[in-house]
């Protein structure tokens, strides 16, 4: 049986970006595991289940999956799982990922190992694409879990970042401008620590959010990225295509 691991935020994930890939892979017969940074149940960004924000049908769908999916309600801690053995590792987005998943060393380990092997794939959606700005091709000294000699960080190496030279899409600056205020504060008052597009480009990613298109999904080798909620279903289908 094919297996998929979902890495979901405890600081606020966007419902559709998790529910669409999860139900799509579930219907395709995947055995699915959910993991969060601490192992506590993921937290839903309530805006993503607000009918005024996303429409009644999507809001009902998201709420149902969030409240009733046993895997979401009983996740594993990230430190306890490995990418080996999973055909796909999926990173749903949401602003909350900026505060936990994207800078979590175990999440970065899972992403790195998913795209490094011969068989695994990674799907990264929306704000979760920001993890690419913090993920190195090889573990940094503090992240080397091999038990052997630590690997020193490679300075000024063209292949330092996993995203360097890869084609990617994700949540664009043009959309972020309509959400945060002049001081980068979210509607709930939290300051957004970085903008995804800026950081991924700085890490060497070839960014194109295809703003004129209804959906945006990019496949570059074992890495699949998606722009935002409206691209979630297409991203799940693209991942299945890549997995044959």
Buried (B, 14 or more C-beta within 10 A) or exposed (E): EBBBBBBBBBBBBBBBBBBBBBBBBBEBEBBBBBBBBEBEBBBBBEBBBBEEEBEEEBBEBBBBBBEEBEBBEEBBEBBEBEBEEBBBBBBBBBBBBBBBBBBBBBBBBBBBBBBBEEEBBBBBBBBBBBBBBBBBBBBBEEBBEEEEEEBEBBEEEEEBBBBBEBBBBBBBEEBBEEBBEEEBEBEEEBEBEBBBBBBBBEBBBBBBBBEEEEBBBBBBEBBBBBBBBBBBBBBBBBBBEBBE
